[in-house]
Amino acid sequence: MFKPLYFFILVSLCFMGFLAVDPKSKNQPLFNGKDLTGWDTYIGPPLDDAGKMLSNVPVGLNNDPKHVFTVVDNHGEKVIRISG
């Protein structure tokens, strides 16, 4: 049987985990707002329209011949777009 005390302890521990973050740490943005500098892209094996694998060979790391990963303008803000 589930006791309210156990629930209270569990919830308290979860909140204490969030409080353990160092407030002096500086957040660093992952996206520079311009291009994909600092990012790696990976495209797996190609698929047909039905989702069936056409080849076992992946397209690979930082090889994007169809421009699946791009930076586009969205209402005046640059965002990362992943088309497939």
C-alpha angles and dihedrals in degrees: 000000000000114000124206090229091062090049091051091050092048093049091046092053091050092053092046088056090058092049092054091077112113106248090203093061115108119229115232119204115237095209121054092208093240115063144339095278109148093021128108120210126203129190119191128211115317119261132201123234091274092054095253115144112251095190138006091225114095120225085235147214117334090352110121110159094162094046095240090161114054141150113237137176114254113184092328096316126102112236136174113254122198109190102187 
